[in-house]
Structures are given as structure tokens and as C-alpha cells.
């Protein structure tokens, strides 16, 4: 091997390590020295993509590698999603007064929903500039959503955590499977420190994913606690088309509701749509599962909103609407 | 601040393995240690041992009085396991101390880790290692071996470690995900299989994991046995010699077929023009490369796919550390400065 070739390889080693140190700094918002151009290009790319999606009219679905234009008719099975394209908000207030529980009304079998407040304990997740921590928001929204689903829809709700404690991804998945959940909803908050981005996105489990989703998955998968062998086994048992399809539909329903409703409060919110990504927590769970990024904590206005109980209650309502829309659609 | 390139800079290569960790330095010193770290369980143990922390063989000797950590179990550091991260930190510290850098010296370190650790947890590995080095680069172990050997193009490195077997095909660049495979069939797997088999076949005898590991290290082989594998074990309390040749052979041969599969998987995806060259440049590294006869048996099992040459590298204990050292020394100053 020539000296020039070795020089080339050495450069690659250096660049790879540099990338890791930058990611490492990103996880600590108070750390310094991240080259702005790296983050700026990343943010611009993602925002540009988001704007492109908005321009194409509806929430786009990206389940393929970057470069392939999203096309709703290609990527989405036609029978299931059509109901969600309507823009009329669903008014649940009247139904809540009904004598019959919604679950009976819509002939749903009693369903168990597991809600997962992301991060917790020694893992605070992302933090905003005022010090608000992701783990606090996720816990609060999770418990509010749980209360709503239980009291208003007669669903059995189990929380992966009810206090500020640390749980590995594996523990969350095992808890979910042990409780024979019918649905799994994980709540997270996004973090983009360089730009005042405000966007919403929802992930569902799927084998294919584009680059940015994969990188986010890699970050989020760091507390997995799974061994290589176990992981391979789980991937292998993934021929479960039903789980894939239902996860996608649930993601679509939740994203649609979150977006539609927050837009009424704040027009600026970008729709980053639904995406498939190999989040370990979604793989490990047997039930249809999603991970919702319900806001961006690095955006100062958003952080201020997320700090208020009122806004968290609203987010819980929007999530509730999404889940219930999905459940209703099962009976069409 | 740019580092001063003067006599007070030492380059080091570290190989962090599940079972063994090694260091090689530009001042000519090198050392290795078993990847165990132990902290005294209580005040009494601490007094008896006279130290706050023990490493390697010494830790194993006193393991009953220690809280032990083997931090790279299965080839990864689990994020959030503070003790494992601390163990890696301390192991690195210990190794660096062995090569006596001196207090005024700047340490530029290249560290090779199991491929799975790099995949799962780059950030945790860096955090654990960078405490005791002034500049740090982390690479995958098989790549470090390839760098040291100079086989950076059209070659396949198989690093048979305790936690995992890492396969890495080299085509003149830093390996990407597609160039690598990992099997969870390393030395620890062999130990477990051997222990189960021995317990089944010799129900009166008592075997421990440590004993079985030492049997493997001394007597492992595949193919025709050149000599019988005779070991000692207590049978109903009496030390007895047992012939475990058949068990050893069966357990070690169990990894050959999956290895052959991984090799073919990588080769068939390689540029067709150069596949034949790769087949002749396969290198076994890591502790498992010392399984007698493995090189020939692997080549034989692949016969139908072509002419294979499987080489066992010369110094499996230090190959990774030496390779990382070569990388550290050859890394241009401006890249080091920027870390």
C-alpha cells in the first residue's frame, strides 16, 4: 500500500473520530466548540427537507433512503390511510359525555396501551437553554395522556415509568411485552441547538430508514442493554407485516393530530412527517409501536411553552386524539 | 492549543479486548493485562489487599474479595453502566502507567476496540479512554491489526476475541459497516459450551468457568488431535485427570461453519476482480487465532469456493496494540492537533 493511500486512510480515521467528538459535544448542550457549519448544514438540510414536504401538500412519508422522493401513493397502502387525509378536526368532547365508553361504542376489545416517557433518572435527555429537561416533559405529558386514555376511553394504560427513574430501553420493551400491550407510544422531545427550528415528527418501527433517522436512532439506542445475539434474534423475527403496517398507521394518526392541532396554535410548526427508523425500543416491543417527538426543546419559545402545564395538557389531548383516531379506524 | 511536538510526546497504541488488553508505546515499552478490574468489597478486603483497585491476574487471584468488572463483556460497554465505564477508564490508566510516560509527557493514543463496541457506543468509549490521554483516536480492532500488518487492501481480518468474532474486509479505506460482520461466538461462547458439555459428560466432576477457560487456552484445537487433551478437575473432591479431547474438539469445531459463512458473505460482496486475492489474504487474529488447526480447517471448509489461504498472525497478543501504535505515529500532526 502506497504512502498516499495510507495518508488517505489516516484522514478517514481522523474525520470519523472528529465526527464522534462533535456528536459527543452535542449531547452536552453546555459544552462548547461544535463547529457551527456542521450543525448549520445538518439543520438546513433537515429544514429544507421539511419545507419540501410541506410544499407537497400533505404529511410526507419517508421510508426509503434519502434521495428518493416521497410519494404517498407508492409508500402507503391505499386501503388504510385515506381516512386521515381529511382536515376536519375530530371533536371528542361530545363523545366524552356519552353514557357508553368509547371502547364499547366502537366495539373495540379492551385494549392495553403502554406509554413510555422517554429518558429519566440519570438520563435527562436533551435540555433547553433555560434548563428544562426532556425527561421532565416526557413524564408529565405521558401521565396526562395516560389519564385521558383511561378515564375517557376506558383503555387500560400502563406507564413504563411514573417517577424520575432511569430505565434501559430493554427494560421498557420487556415491561411492555409482559403487560401484553396492544399499542406502545414513546414520548420524546427533539433537540436542534443551532437553529430555531420548530417541527414535529413521529417514528414507527421499520427496517428501512434514511440517514438522519438512522443517526437519531443510533443516539437514542445508546441505553439499549441488549446483546448482539439478542438483537440479531429480534431482527430475525421481524417478518411481522401486521406490526409494521399498524405501527405506520398509528404513527400517521398521531402525527396528523399533533400537526393539525399545534398548527392552530402556532402556524410555524414544520411537518417532518412520519418516518421509519430502527429504534431499539420499537424493535423490542411486540405491539405496534411509535415514538413521537412532540416538540423541540432547543427552540426558546417552544421551551417556554413546554414548561407550562397547560401546553403539556394540550399535547396530551392531541396525542389522545391521534391514538383514538387510529383505534376508530380499525373498525372501518 | 496545538501540542508541542518535542521529546515530551509519546505515542501509544492500545488494544482493548474483552479478555485481554495490551499497550505498545513509541518509547519501546509494551505490556498487557487481562481485562479484569476489581474494587475491594469492604473495609476488611481493602485493608488486606492494601489497594483501592486491582487489575488483571492479581484481580482474578483475589476475586472473592472484590467487586469485579470485565468491562467489555460481549464486546461492548453498556452505556449507563458507570462501573464498566470506570473500569475501562482505570484499565487504560493502568496500561499507560506501565509504559511510564513521565509526568511532563503528552500522550497521543490510538485505541482499538471490538467492532461491536464502536458500533454501539462510540461516545462512551471515547469518554472512558480520553481521561488519561492528551489526544485520542478510536478505531476498530481488526482495522488496527490490518494497519499494523500493512494489509490494508484486498485482505480479510478475522479477530477472534472473547466476546465476539469480528470480520473486517479491507479495500484500501477505513472500513464501513458493510465491510464488517460480527458473530457472538467468541472465546466466552466456547467456554460456556465446553462447560455445559463437560458437566453433562462428567456429572461427578466440578468445573468452574475459570478452569474451563484455562483448559481452552492450553488445549484448544480443531481437526485431528495431535495429542490428547488431558486436564485436572476435582471429582467428588479428589483431583483427577480427565481426557476431554472429544469435548474440546466438538466445541471448537462448532464455530468453523458460522465463520466460513461470514467469510463468504463478505467476499461475495467484494469487487469481483479482486475476490481471488482476498481469499489468499485472510488473517486470523485475537486469542482465538491460537486454536490449533483452525487456520487449516477454515481453509478446508471453504475449498469448494476457491483457493483459500488462511494465515495466523505472528503476535496475536500485541498485533492490535502495535497496529494502533503505527497508526498513532503515522497520523499527521495537524490531525492530532485538531482532536
Contacts between the chains, C-beta under 8 A, distances in Angstrom:
chain1	res1	chain2	res2	distance
A	1	B	150	6.3
A	1	B	152	4.8
A	1	B	153	5.6
A	1	B	172	6.9
A	5	B	152	7.1
A	5	B	153	7.4
A	5	B	172	5.7
A	6	B	152	7.1
A	6	B	330	6.6
A	7	B	332	7.5
A	8	B	172	7.8
A	8	B	173	7.1
A	9	B	147	7.7
A	9	B	152	6.3
A	9	B	172	7.3
A	9	B	173	6.1
A	9	B	174	5.7
A	10	B	327	7.1
A	10	B	330	6.2
A	10	B	331	5.4
A	10	B	332	6.6
A	10	B	335	6.9
A	11	B	335	7.2
A	12	B	173	6.1
A	12	B	174	3.8
A	13	B	137	5.9
A	13	B	139	5.8
A	13	B	174	5.7
A	13	B	327	6.8
A	13	B	331	7.3
A	14	B	137	6.9
A	14	B	331	6.9
A	14	B	335	3.9
A	14	B	338	7.3
A	14	B	339	7.6
A	16	B	174	6.3
A	17	B	126	8.0
A	17	B	136	7.6
A	17	B	137	4.6
A	17	B	138	6.2
A	17	B	339	6.6
A	18	B	338	6.9
A	18	B	339	7.2
A	20	B	122	4.6
A	20	B	123	6.5
A	20	B	126	6.0
A	20	B	138	7.3
A	21	B	126	7.0
A	21	B	339	6.9
A	23	B	122	7.8
A	23	B	123	6.5
A	24	B	123	4.8
A	24	B	126	6.3
A	24	B	127	7.2
A	27	B	123	6.9
A	122	B	80	6.7
A	123	B	80	6.7
A	166	B	80	6.8
A	168	B	80	6.7
A	221	B	120	7.7
A	222	B	79	4.4
A	222	B	80	8.0
A	222	B	120	7.5
A	222	B	121	6.2
A	222	B	123	7.3
A	222	B	124	7.4
A	223	B	79	5.4
A	223	B	80	5.3
A	224	B	120	7.4
A	225	B	78	6.0
A	225	B	80	7.9
A	227	B	74	5.0
A	227	B	76	7.9
A	227	B	184	6.7
A	228	B	74	6.3
A	228	B	75	7.1
A	228	B	76	7.7
A	228	B	116	5.7
A	228	B	164	6.5
A	228	B	182	6.1
A	228	B	184	4.5
A	229	B	184	4.2
A	232	B	184	7.6
